[in-house]
Amino acid sequence: MQIRQRKADMTQELTNRQKTFARHIVEGIYSNAECARKAGYSLDQAKDYASRLLNGRDYPHVLVYIKELRDERERRYGVTTLGQLERLQKLSMGAEDAGHFSAAINAEKIRSALGGLTIDRRENINTMDQLSRDEIVARLARLQEQYPQAFVIDGTAKDITPDEQRSRGELLEHNSEKPTE
């Protein structure tokens, strides 16, 4: 009875950031520092916070909560990390024996990510949806200056510069040659 009470006390001490951090750790998708960043810890100190949250001395209640989350996930889905690692190894070996090297490589990639050896990092370079209307118009104006031929519609140049920025009387260059295919 005392153990359950002690666990309940530790769980109640968790902050929202610590709970979010623990959920991200249990997901197993992100690095420890990235889990801390996603939980709202400072970008500069995320690595330090992650280390302190997981060392077992500074915040033991966080480790108890992580274990509870993992146990709950295992009970709910019947999936364990070790079980998945073993399953993926069997699939990889079977695919390799059958000569399906692409499938074997994919299984090994998933296995290494699950084991924490690799992290899948993807960056969105083209983030136009995060720009304001003025930033998009300015970007289009720069593109129009660099590539005026791209703004020719039905044989006439289309000026996309807003009226207040448009220079009166200046015409865009127009190349009347037909584009090559």
PyMOL CGO cylinders between C-alpha atoms (Angstrom):
from pymol import cmd
from pymol.cgo import CYLINDER

trace = [
    CYLINDER, 0.00, 0.00, 0.00, 2.86, 2.40, 0.82, 0.3, 1, 1, 1, 1, 1, 1,
    CYLINDER, 2.86, 2.40, 0.82, 4.54, 1.76, -2.53, 0.3, 1, 1, 1, 1, 1, 1,
    CYLINDER, 4.54, 1.76, -2.53, 1.38, 2.72, -4.41, 0.3, 1, 1, 1, 1, 1, 1,
    CYLINDER, 1.38, 2.72, -4.41, 1.01, 5.84, -2.27, 0.3, 1, 1, 1, 1, 1, 1,
    CYLINDER, 1.01, 5.84, -2.27, 4.65, 6.76, -2.89, 0.3, 1, 1, 1, 1, 1, 1,
    CYLINDER, 4.65, 6.76, -2.89, 4.18, 6.32, -6.68, 0.3, 1, 1, 1, 1, 1, 1,
    CYLINDER, 4.18, 6.32, -6.68, 1.05, 8.47, -6.57, 0.3, 1, 1, 1, 1, 1, 1,
    CYLINDER, 1.05, 8.47, -6.57, 2.96, 11.17, -4.66, 0.3, 1, 1, 1, 1, 1, 1,
    CYLINDER, 2.96, 11.17, -4.66, 5.77, 11.10, -7.21, 0.3, 1, 1, 1, 1, 1, 1,
    CYLINDER, 5.77, 11.10, -7.21, 3.32, 11.30, -10.12, 0.3, 1, 1, 1, 1, 1, 1,
    CYLINDER, 3.32, 11.30, -10.12, 1.59, 14.28, -8.53, 0.3, 1, 1, 1, 1, 1, 1,
    CYLINDER, 1.59, 14.28, -8.53, 4.92, 16.14, -8.32, 0.3, 1, 1, 1, 1, 1, 1,
    CYLINDER, 4.92, 16.14, -8.32, 5.37, 16.09, -12.08, 0.3, 1, 1, 1, 1, 1, 1,
    CYLINDER, 5.37, 16.09, -12.08, 5.07, 19.36, -13.95, 0.3, 1, 1, 1, 1, 1, 1,
    CYLINDER, 5.07, 19.36, -13.95, 3.36, 19.53, -17.33, 0.3, 1, 1, 1, 1, 1, 1,
    CYLINDER, 3.36, 19.53, -17.33, 6.77, 19.88, -19.00, 0.3, 1, 1, 1, 1, 1, 1,
    CYLINDER, 6.77, 19.88, -19.00, 8.05, 16.76, -17.25, 0.3, 1, 1, 1, 1, 1, 1,
    CYLINDER, 8.05, 16.76, -17.25, 4.95, 14.80, -18.29, 0.3, 1, 1, 1, 1, 1, 1,
    CYLINDER, 4.95, 14.80, -18.29, 5.31, 15.96, -21.90, 0.3, 1, 1, 1, 1, 1, 1,
    CYLINDER, 5.31, 15.96, -21.90, 9.02, 15.11, -21.84, 0.3, 1, 1, 1, 1, 1, 1,
    CYLINDER, 9.02, 15.11, -21.84, 8.24, 11.62, -20.52, 0.3, 1, 1, 1, 1, 1, 1,
    CYLINDER, 8.24, 11.62, -20.52, 5.60, 11.01, -23.22, 0.3, 1, 1, 1, 1, 1, 1,
    CYLINDER, 5.60, 11.01, -23.22, 8.07, 11.98, -25.94, 0.3, 1, 1, 1, 1, 1, 1,
    CYLINDER, 8.07, 11.98, -25.94, 10.75, 9.73, -24.43, 0.3, 1, 1, 1, 1, 1, 1,
    CYLINDER, 10.75, 9.73, -24.43, 8.33, 6.79, -24.41, 0.3, 1, 1, 1, 1, 1, 1,
    CYLINDER, 8.33, 6.79, -24.41, 7.45, 7.46, -28.07, 0.3, 1, 1, 1, 1, 1, 1,
    CYLINDER, 7.45, 7.46, -28.07, 11.10, 6.80, -28.87, 0.3, 1, 1, 1, 1, 1, 1,
    CYLINDER, 11.10, 6.80, -28.87, 11.10, 8.97, -31.97, 0.3, 1, 1, 1, 1, 1, 1,
    CYLINDER, 11.10, 8.97, -31.97, 13.24, 11.91, -30.85, 0.3, 1, 1, 1, 1, 1, 1,
    CYLINDER, 13.24, 11.91, -30.85, 16.60, 12.35, -29.17, 0.3, 1, 1, 1, 1, 1, 1,
    CYLINDER, 16.60, 12.35, -29.17, 16.60, 13.16, -25.47, 0.3, 1, 1, 1, 1, 1, 1,
    CYLINDER, 16.60, 13.16, -25.47, 17.44, 16.82, -26.13, 0.3, 1, 1, 1, 1, 1, 1,
    CYLINDER, 17.44, 16.82, -26.13, 14.70, 17.07, -28.77, 0.3, 1, 1, 1, 1, 1, 1,
    CYLINDER, 14.70, 17.07, -28.77, 12.20, 15.61, -26.28, 0.3, 1, 1, 1, 1, 1, 1,
    CYLINDER, 12.20, 15.61, -26.28, 13.17, 18.35, -23.83, 0.3, 1, 1, 1, 1, 1, 1,
    CYLINDER, 13.17, 18.35, -23.83, 12.79, 21.02, -26.55, 0.3, 1, 1, 1, 1, 1, 1,
    CYLINDER, 12.79, 21.02, -26.55, 9.37, 19.69, -27.51, 0.3, 1, 1, 1, 1, 1, 1,
    CYLINDER, 9.37, 19.69, -27.51, 8.36, 19.74, -23.84, 0.3, 1, 1, 1, 1, 1, 1,
    CYLINDER, 8.36, 19.74, -23.84, 9.11, 23.46, -23.70, 0.3, 1, 1, 1, 1, 1, 1,
    CYLINDER, 9.11, 23.46, -23.70, 12.56, 23.58, -22.15, 0.3, 1, 1, 1, 1, 1, 1,
    CYLINDER, 12.56, 23.58, -22.15, 15.01, 26.24, -23.32, 0.3, 1, 1, 1, 1, 1, 1,
    CYLINDER, 15.01, 26.24, -23.32, 16.66, 25.47, -26.67, 0.3, 1, 1, 1, 1, 1, 1,
    CYLINDER, 16.66, 25.47, -26.67, 20.10, 26.24, -25.25, 0.3, 1, 1, 1, 1, 1, 1,
    CYLINDER, 20.10, 26.24, -25.25, 19.68, 24.08, -22.15, 0.3, 1, 1, 1, 1, 1, 1,
    CYLINDER, 19.68, 24.08, -22.15, 17.51, 21.24, -23.50, 0.3, 1, 1, 1, 1, 1, 1,
    CYLINDER, 17.51, 21.24, -23.50, 20.41, 18.78, -23.50, 0.3, 1, 1, 1, 1, 1, 1,
    CYLINDER, 20.41, 18.78, -23.50, 21.22, 19.56, -19.85, 0.3, 1, 1, 1, 1, 1, 1,
    CYLINDER, 21.22, 19.56, -19.85, 17.58, 19.28, -18.79, 0.3, 1, 1, 1, 1, 1, 1,
    CYLINDER, 17.58, 19.28, -18.79, 17.18, 15.98, -20.61, 0.3, 1, 1, 1, 1, 1, 1,
    CYLINDER, 17.18, 15.98, -20.61, 20.25, 14.60, -18.86, 0.3, 1, 1, 1, 1, 1, 1,
    CYLINDER, 20.25, 14.60, -18.86, 19.04, 15.75, -15.45, 0.3, 1, 1, 1, 1, 1, 1,
    CYLINDER, 19.04, 15.75, -15.45, 15.51, 14.43, -16.02, 0.3, 1, 1, 1, 1, 1, 1,
    CYLINDER, 15.51, 14.43, -16.02, 16.85, 10.99, -16.96, 0.3, 1, 1, 1, 1, 1, 1,
    CYLINDER, 16.85, 10.99, -16.96, 19.75, 10.58, -14.51, 0.3, 1, 1, 1, 1, 1, 1,
    CYLINDER, 19.75, 10.58, -14.51, 17.52, 9.21, -11.71, 0.3, 1, 1, 1, 1, 1, 1,
    CYLINDER, 17.52, 9.21, -11.71, 19.03, 11.42, -9.01, 0.3, 1, 1, 1, 1, 1, 1,
    CYLINDER, 19.03, 11.42, -9.01, 17.62, 14.87, -9.71, 0.3, 1, 1, 1, 1, 1, 1,
    CYLINDER, 17.62, 14.87, -9.71, 14.09, 13.88, -10.74, 0.3, 1, 1, 1, 1, 1, 1,
    CYLINDER, 14.09, 13.88, -10.74, 13.45, 10.22, -9.84, 0.3, 1, 1, 1, 1, 1, 1,
    CYLINDER, 13.45, 10.22, -9.84, 9.69, 10.72, -10.20, 0.3, 1, 1, 1, 1, 1, 1,
    CYLINDER, 9.69, 10.72, -10.20, 10.19, 11.38, -13.94, 0.3, 1, 1, 1, 1, 1, 1,
    CYLINDER, 10.19, 11.38, -13.94, 11.77, 7.94, -14.38, 0.3, 1, 1, 1, 1, 1, 1,
    CYLINDER, 11.77, 7.94, -14.38, 8.92, 6.35, -12.41, 0.3, 1, 1, 1, 1, 1, 1,
    CYLINDER, 8.92, 6.35, -12.41, 6.42, 8.08, -14.71, 0.3, 1, 1, 1, 1, 1, 1,
    CYLINDER, 6.42, 8.08, -14.71, 8.33, 6.95, -17.84, 0.3, 1, 1, 1, 1, 1, 1,
    CYLINDER, 8.33, 6.95, -17.84, 8.27, 3.36, -16.56, 0.3, 1, 1, 1, 1, 1, 1,
    CYLINDER, 8.27, 3.36, -16.56, 4.53, 3.62, -15.87, 0.3, 1, 1, 1, 1, 1, 1,
    CYLINDER, 4.53, 3.62, -15.87, 3.92, 4.94, -19.39, 0.3, 1, 1, 1, 1, 1, 1,
    CYLINDER, 3.92, 4.94, -19.39, 5.99, 2.14, -20.93, 0.3, 1, 1, 1, 1, 1, 1,
    CYLINDER, 5.99, 2.14, -20.93, 4.25, -0.51, -18.83, 0.3, 1, 1, 1, 1, 1, 1,
    CYLINDER, 4.25, -0.51, -18.83, 0.85, 0.90, -19.83, 0.3, 1, 1, 1, 1, 1, 1,
    CYLINDER, 0.85, 0.90, -19.83, 1.83, 0.86, -23.50, 0.3, 1, 1, 1, 1, 1, 1,
    CYLINDER, 1.83, 0.86, -23.50, 3.03, -2.73, -23.23, 0.3, 1, 1, 1, 1, 1, 1,
    CYLINDER, 3.03, -2.73, -23.23, -0.20, -3.78, -21.48, 0.3, 1, 1, 1, 1, 1, 1,
    CYLINDER, -0.20, -3.78, -21.48, -2.36, -1.96, -24.01, 0.3, 1, 1, 1, 1, 1, 1,
    CYLINDER, -2.36, -1.96, -24.01, -0.65, -3.04, -27.20, 0.3, 1, 1, 1, 1, 1, 1,
    CYLINDER, -0.65, -3.04, -27.20, 1.31, -6.12, -26.17, 0.3, 1, 1, 1, 1, 1, 1,
    CYLINDER, 1.31, -6.12, -26.17, 4.36, -4.51, -27.76, 0.3, 1, 1, 1, 1, 1, 1,
    CYLINDER, 4.36, -4.51, -27.76, 7.74, -4.25, -26.13, 0.3, 1, 1, 1, 1, 1, 1,
    CYLINDER, 7.74, -4.25, -26.13, 10.88, -2.64, -27.45, 0.3, 1, 1, 1, 1, 1, 1,
    CYLINDER, 10.88, -2.64, -27.45, 12.85, -5.87, -27.15, 0.3, 1, 1, 1, 1, 1, 1,
    CYLINDER, 12.85, -5.87, -27.15, 10.05, -7.84, -28.79, 0.3, 1, 1, 1, 1, 1, 1,
    CYLINDER, 10.05, -7.84, -28.79, 9.99, -5.42, -31.71, 0.3, 1, 1, 1, 1, 1, 1,
    CYLINDER, 9.99, -5.42, -31.71, 13.77, -5.54, -32.05, 0.3, 1, 1, 1, 1, 1, 1,
    CYLINDER, 13.77, -5.54, -32.05, 13.69, -9.35, -32.18, 0.3, 1, 1, 1, 1, 1, 1,
    CYLINDER, 13.69, -9.35, -32.18, 10.81, -9.35, -34.68, 0.3, 1, 1, 1, 1, 1, 1,
    CYLINDER, 10.81, -9.35, -34.68, 12.55, -6.87, -36.96, 0.3, 1, 1, 1, 1, 1, 1,
    CYLINDER, 12.55, -6.87, -36.96, 15.75, -8.91, -36.86, 0.3, 1, 1, 1, 1, 1, 1,
    CYLINDER, 15.75, -8.91, -36.86, 13.83, -12.05, -37.90, 0.3, 1, 1, 1, 1, 1, 1,
    CYLINDER, 13.83, -12.05, -37.90, 12.15, -10.15, -40.72, 0.3, 1, 1, 1, 1, 1, 1,
    CYLINDER, 12.15, -10.15, -40.72, 15.48, -8.72, -41.85, 0.3, 1, 1, 1, 1, 1, 1,
    CYLINDER, 15.48, -8.72, -41.85, 17.19, -12.13, -41.88, 0.3, 1, 1, 1, 1, 1, 1,
    CYLINDER, 17.19, -12.13, -41.88, 14.24, -13.72, -43.70, 0.3, 1, 1, 1, 1, 1, 1,
    CYLINDER, 14.24, -13.72, -43.70, 14.24, -10.99, -46.33, 0.3, 1, 1, 1, 1, 1, 1,
    CYLINDER, 14.24, -10.99, -46.33, 17.99, -11.27, -46.78, 0.3, 1, 1, 1, 1, 1, 1,
    CYLINDER, 17.99, -11.27, -46.78, 17.82, -15.07, -47.13, 0.3, 1, 1, 1, 1, 1, 1,
    CYLINDER, 17.82, -15.07, -47.13, 15.10, -14.65, -49.76, 0.3, 1, 1, 1, 1, 1, 1,
    CYLINDER, 15.10, -14.65, -49.76, 17.25, -12.17, -51.69, 0.3, 1, 1, 1, 1, 1, 1,
    CYLINDER, 17.25, -12.17, -51.69, 15.03, -9.18, -50.85, 0.3, 1, 1, 1, 1, 1, 1,
    CYLINDER, 15.03, -9.18, -50.85, 17.84, -6.86, -49.85, 0.3, 1, 1, 1, 1, 1, 1,
    CYLINDER, 17.84, -6.86, -49.85, 15.77, -3.68, -49.96, 0.3, 1, 1, 1, 1, 1, 1,
    CYLINDER, 15.77, -3.68, -49.96, 13.30, -5.11, -47.44, 0.3, 1, 1, 1, 1, 1, 1,
    CYLINDER, 13.30, -5.11, -47.44, 16.19, -6.32, -45.26, 0.3, 1, 1, 1, 1, 1, 1,
    CYLINDER, 16.19, -6.32, -45.26, 17.77, -2.86, -45.30, 0.3, 1, 1, 1, 1, 1, 1,
    CYLINDER, 17.77, -2.86, -45.30, 14.45, -1.23, -44.39, 0.3, 1, 1, 1, 1, 1, 1,
    CYLINDER, 14.45, -1.23, -44.39, 13.97, -3.61, -41.46, 0.3, 1, 1, 1, 1, 1, 1,
    CYLINDER, 13.97, -3.61, -41.46, 17.50, -2.85, -40.25, 0.3, 1, 1, 1, 1, 1, 1,
    CYLINDER, 17.50, -2.85, -40.25, 16.90, 0.90, -40.56, 0.3, 1, 1, 1, 1, 1, 1,
    CYLINDER, 16.90, 0.90, -40.56, 13.76, 0.61, -38.44, 0.3, 1, 1, 1, 1, 1, 1,
    CYLINDER, 13.76, 0.61, -38.44, 15.60, -1.61, -35.97, 0.3, 1, 1, 1, 1, 1, 1,
    CYLINDER, 15.60, -1.61, -35.97, 18.44, 0.87, -35.56, 0.3, 1, 1, 1, 1, 1, 1,
    CYLINDER, 18.44, 0.87, -35.56, 15.98, 3.74, -35.06, 0.3, 1, 1, 1, 1, 1, 1,
    CYLINDER, 15.98, 3.74, -35.06, 14.02, 1.74, -32.48, 0.3, 1, 1, 1, 1, 1, 1,
    CYLINDER, 14.02, 1.74, -32.48, 17.23, 0.87, -30.69, 0.3, 1, 1, 1, 1, 1, 1,
    CYLINDER, 17.23, 0.87, -30.69, 18.17, 4.55, -30.57, 0.3, 1, 1, 1, 1, 1, 1,
    CYLINDER, 18.17, 4.55, -30.57, 21.19, 4.26, -32.87, 0.3, 1, 1, 1, 1, 1, 1,
    CYLINDER, 21.19, 4.26, -32.87, 19.78, 6.59, -35.51, 0.3, 1, 1, 1, 1, 1, 1,
    CYLINDER, 19.78, 6.59, -35.51, 17.35, 9.48, -35.53, 0.3, 1, 1, 1, 1, 1, 1,
    CYLINDER, 17.35, 9.48, -35.53, 15.25, 10.42, -38.53, 0.3, 1, 1, 1, 1, 1, 1,
    CYLINDER, 15.25, 10.42, -38.53, 15.62, 14.16, -39.00, 0.3, 1, 1, 1, 1, 1, 1,
    CYLINDER, 15.62, 14.16, -39.00, 13.77, 15.96, -41.71, 0.3, 1, 1, 1, 1, 1, 1,
    CYLINDER, 13.77, 15.96, -41.71, 13.76, 19.66, -42.39, 0.3, 1, 1, 1, 1, 1, 1,
    CYLINDER, 13.76, 19.66, -42.39, 11.14, 21.64, -44.23, 0.3, 1, 1, 1, 1, 1, 1,
    CYLINDER, 11.14, 21.64, -44.23, 13.03, 24.06, -46.41, 0.3, 1, 1, 1, 1, 1, 1,
    CYLINDER, 13.03, 24.06, -46.41, 10.08, 25.51, -48.31, 0.3, 1, 1, 1, 1, 1, 1,
    CYLINDER, 10.08, 25.51, -48.31, 7.90, 26.96, -45.59, 0.3, 1, 1, 1, 1, 1, 1,
    CYLINDER, 7.90, 26.96, -45.59, 5.75, 29.40, -47.55, 0.3, 1, 1, 1, 1, 1, 1,
    CYLINDER, 5.75, 29.40, -47.55, 2.77, 28.76, -45.30, 0.3, 1, 1, 1, 1, 1, 1,
    CYLINDER, 2.77, 28.76, -45.30, 4.64, 30.37, -42.40, 0.3, 1, 1, 1, 1, 1, 1,
    CYLINDER, 4.64, 30.37, -42.40, 5.31, 33.62, -44.27, 0.3, 1, 1, 1, 1, 1, 1,
    CYLINDER, 5.31, 33.62, -44.27, 3.13, 36.70, -44.00, 0.3, 1, 1, 1, 1, 1, 1,
    CYLINDER, 3.13, 36.70, -44.00, 1.40, 38.13, -47.06, 0.3, 1, 1, 1, 1, 1, 1,
    CYLINDER, 1.40, 38.13, -47.06, 3.95, 40.97, -47.28, 0.3, 1, 1, 1, 1, 1, 1,
    CYLINDER, 3.95, 40.97, -47.28, 6.85, 38.51, -47.13, 0.3, 1, 1, 1, 1, 1, 1,
    CYLINDER, 6.85, 38.51, -47.13, 5.33, 36.42, -49.91, 0.3, 1, 1, 1, 1, 1, 1,
    CYLINDER, 5.33, 36.42, -49.91, 4.77, 39.50, -52.10, 0.3, 1, 1, 1, 1, 1, 1,
    CYLINDER, 4.77, 39.50, -52.10, 8.36, 40.66, -51.48, 0.3, 1, 1, 1, 1, 1, 1,
    CYLINDER, 8.36, 40.66, -51.48, 9.65, 37.20, -52.38, 0.3, 1, 1, 1, 1, 1, 1,
    CYLINDER, 9.65, 37.20, -52.38, 7.61, 37.19, -55.59, 0.3, 1, 1, 1, 1, 1, 1,
    CYLINDER, 7.61, 37.19, -55.59, 8.92, 40.65, -56.46, 0.3, 1, 1, 1, 1, 1, 1,
    CYLINDER, 8.92, 40.65, -56.46, 12.52, 39.42, -56.08, 0.3, 1, 1, 1, 1, 1, 1,
    CYLINDER, 12.52, 39.42, -56.08, 11.72, 36.42, -58.26, 0.3, 1, 1, 1, 1, 1, 1,
    CYLINDER, 11.72, 36.42, -58.26, 10.13, 38.70, -60.83, 0.3, 1, 1, 1, 1, 1, 1,
    CYLINDER, 10.13, 38.70, -60.83, 13.31, 40.78, -60.97, 0.3, 1, 1, 1, 1, 1, 1,
    CYLINDER, 13.31, 40.78, -60.97, 15.48, 37.69, -61.38, 0.3, 1, 1, 1, 1, 1, 1,
    CYLINDER, 15.48, 37.69, -61.38, 13.21, 35.80, -63.79, 0.3, 1, 1, 1, 1, 1, 1,
    CYLINDER, 13.21, 35.80, -63.79, 10.92, 38.25, -65.61, 0.3, 1, 1, 1, 1, 1, 1,
    CYLINDER, 10.92, 38.25, -65.61, 10.16, 35.68, -68.32, 0.3, 1, 1, 1, 1, 1, 1,
    CYLINDER, 10.16, 35.68, -68.32, 8.34, 33.55, -65.74, 0.3, 1, 1, 1, 1, 1, 1,
    CYLINDER, 8.34, 33.55, -65.74, 5.76, 36.31, -65.26, 0.3, 1, 1, 1, 1, 1, 1,
    CYLINDER, 5.76, 36.31, -65.26, 4.73, 36.57, -68.91, 0.3, 1, 1, 1, 1, 1, 1,
    CYLINDER, 4.73, 36.57, -68.91, 1.07, 35.60, -69.37, 0.3, 1, 1, 1, 1, 1, 1,
    CYLINDER, 1.07, 35.60, -69.37, -0.56, 35.58, -72.80, 0.3, 1, 1, 1, 1, 1, 1,
    CYLINDER, -0.56, 35.58, -72.80, 2.36, 37.45, -74.34, 0.3, 1, 1, 1, 1, 1, 1,
    CYLINDER, 2.36, 37.45, -74.34, 2.30, 40.34, -71.83, 0.3, 1, 1, 1, 1, 1, 1,
    CYLINDER, 2.30, 40.34, -71.83, 4.37, 40.84, -68.71, 0.3, 1, 1, 1, 1, 1, 1,
    CYLINDER, 4.37, 40.84, -68.71, 2.42, 40.74, -65.47, 0.3, 1, 1, 1, 1, 1, 1,
    CYLINDER, 2.42, 40.74, -65.47, 3.67, 43.04, -62.70, 0.3, 1, 1, 1, 1, 1, 1,
    CYLINDER, 3.67, 43.04, -62.70, 2.91, 41.62, -59.25, 0.3, 1, 1, 1, 1, 1, 1,
    CYLINDER, 2.91, 41.62, -59.25, 4.47, 44.51, -57.30, 0.3, 1, 1, 1, 1, 1, 1,
    CYLINDER, 4.47, 44.51, -57.30, 1.93, 46.21, -54.98, 0.3, 1, 1, 1, 1, 1, 1,
    CYLINDER, 1.93, 46.21, -54.98, 0.73, 49.63, -56.21, 0.3, 1, 1, 1, 1, 1, 1,
    CYLINDER, 0.73, 49.63, -56.21, 2.52, 51.57, -53.47, 0.3, 1, 1, 1, 1, 1, 1,
    CYLINDER, 2.52, 51.57, -53.47, 5.87, 49.95, -54.39, 0.3, 1, 1, 1, 1, 1, 1,
    CYLINDER, 5.87, 49.95, -54.39, 5.41, 49.99, -58.16, 0.3, 1, 1, 1, 1, 1, 1,
    CYLINDER, 5.41, 49.99, -58.16, 7.48, 52.53, -60.08, 0.3, 1, 1, 1, 1, 1, 1,
    CYLINDER, 7.48, 52.53, -60.08, 5.19, 54.46, -62.41, 0.3, 1, 1, 1, 1, 1, 1,
    CYLINDER, 5.19, 54.46, -62.41, 6.14, 54.48, -66.05, 0.3, 1, 1, 1, 1, 1, 1,
    CYLINDER, 6.14, 54.48, -66.05, 8.77, 51.70, -65.91, 0.3, 1, 1, 1, 1, 1, 1,
    CYLINDER, 8.77, 51.70, -65.91, 7.89, 48.71, -68.01, 0.3, 1, 1, 1, 1, 1, 1,
    CYLINDER, 7.89, 48.71, -68.01, 9.12, 45.21, -67.51, 0.3, 1, 1, 1, 1, 1, 1,
    CYLINDER, 9.12, 45.21, -67.51, 11.27, 43.71, -70.20, 0.3, 1, 1, 1, 1, 1, 1,
    CYLINDER, 11.27, 43.71, -70.20, 9.45, 41.38, -72.49, 0.3, 1, 1, 1, 1, 1, 1,
    CYLINDER, 9.45, 41.38, -72.49, 11.07, 38.71, -74.55, 0.3, 1, 1, 1, 1, 1, 1,
    CYLINDER, 11.07, 38.71, -74.55, 8.87, 38.12, -77.58, 0.3, 1, 1, 1, 1, 1, 1,
    CYLINDER, 8.87, 38.12, -77.58, 10.70, 34.96, -78.59, 0.3, 1, 1, 1, 1, 1, 1,
    CYLINDER, 10.70, 34.96, -78.59, 8.71, 31.79, -78.22, 0.3, 1, 1, 1, 1, 1, 1,
    CYLINDER, 8.71, 31.79, -78.22, 9.95, 29.51, -75.45, 0.3, 1, 1, 1, 1, 1, 1,
    CYLINDER, 9.95, 29.51, -75.45, 11.84, 26.45, -76.55, 0.3, 1, 1, 1, 1, 1, 1,
    CYLINDER, 11.84, 26.45, -76.55, 10.51, 23.05, -75.63, 0.3, 1, 1, 1, 1, 1, 1,
]
cmd.load_cgo(trace, "trace")
